[in-house]
Structures are given as C-alpha cells and as structure tokens.
Amino acid sequence: MPSGRAFYLTERLWQLAEGLPVESAPINAIPEFDEDCWFGGRAVTCRMVASHADRIQKADLNDTVILSADGRLMDGGHRISKAWLNGLTTINAVRFRVDLEPDYFGWDPTR
C-alpha cells in the first residue's frame, strides 16, 4: 500500500460527485481544517500565505466541498477557509458513500 497523503484529480472528483446529495457539514468536524494541506511541512513564507489568501478571497461559497465517506476533505480547503473567515460554522458539502481510489499519493507528513 502506498504511503503519504492521497490526492485526487479535481476534475475527476467533480464529475464523480455530480448528483450526490448536499449536506450541511460542520467546519470543525473536517479534520483537514486543522492540518497542513498546502505547504507539505515546509517553512511557510509570506508569499505562500498571500497566494493562498488570494485563492481564499476568490473561492465561491456556492460550490460545495467534497468529502470522503469518512468525512475527510477531498476538495474545498479554500472554500472552508473563506466560510470560517466569514463567521460560518457549517458549509455545504457532498459526501461519497464509498471511498474512491486516489489518483496518486504525495508527501507523508509523519516522515
């Protein structure tokens, strides 16, 4: 079994998530909101933060986030961040009933 964080091609996720029922997901119940999902354990620069701040500002809260069967974030970190910054405690999400095979595996934060 490969190790590291599972990654999914966004366009594939969107296609497979079409038609899933929308639910209200508590932001605090999404583990990735409190994990390093963007920087790979590297030292973070102001430029890196600014780049993500720009993406957060541009995020569209009308788009749902995508969760795995066990509630892990598959797509939508910038939308979750924007919702939280706007004082929201929940976000619209769709959830797969069965976990998908990842497209690839990346860095392992435990190493």
N, C-alpha and C positions, 0 to 999 in steps of 0.2 A: 504494500500500500504506500503510495507516495506521501511525503510529509510536506508540511507548510500550509499556508493559507490557501483555501480553494478559491479559484477565480472562474468567473462565468462571462462569456461574451454578452455584452449588454443587449445587442440586437436580438440574440437568441432568447434571452430571458424575457424580453418584451413580447416576442412572438408567442412563447410558451405560456406566458401569464395572461394573455388575452382571454377574456371571458371568466376569469376567476372572480369570485365574489369579493367585493370591497368590504373591509372591516376597519374598525377604529382600533389602532394599536397604541398602547401607552408607550411614549418615547422612552421612559425609564426602564421598560421591560426589554428593550432592544440592546443586547449586550455590547454590540459594536459602538454604541454611542460613547462608551467609556473605554474604548480600545484604540490603539494606534492602527488605523486602517489606511492611512495616507502616506506615512513617512517611513515605513519599513524599519523603524528603530534607529534611524539616522538622527544626527543632531539637526534640529529644525532651525531654519533661517527665517528672518522676517519676510524675505521674498517668497518662501514656500508658504508661509501663513497667508500672505497677501494674495497669492494665487488661489488658494482655497477660499479666502474671504470673497474674492470676486465671483467664484463659482457658486458660493452660498447665496450671494446677493441675486444672482441670475436664476437661481433654482425656482422652478414653477411648482407651487404647492398644490396645483390642480392635478398634477401627476402623482399617482400612487407610488409608494415604495414597494419593493418586492421582498418578501420574507420566505425563508425556507420552511419546511414542515415544522421544525422545532423552534421557529421564531428568530433565526439568525438573519441578519441583513444581507441581502444579495445585491440590491441596487437601491440607492437613495440616500446616501450619507449626507449629501449637501442639502437635500430637502429636509431631512430630520433636523439638521443644524439650524436651518432657517426657521423651521417651525418652533424650535426651542427658543431661539433668539426673539421670536415674536410673542413669546409667552404661552405658547400652546403646550399642552401636556400629552396630547394624542396626535396621531397622524393617520391619514387614510393609507391602507396597505392592502395588498393581496398576498395570499399565502399559498404556497404549493402544498398539496396533500401528501405528496411523496417527493423526497429529495431527488434532485437531478444529479447526474454525473457532472463533475466540474469539467470545464474546458481545459484547465491546466492548474498546476499548483505553484505557489510562489514562495517567498521567504518564510522562514519558520521563526516566529518571534521568541520561541523558547531557546534558541541557539545563541 
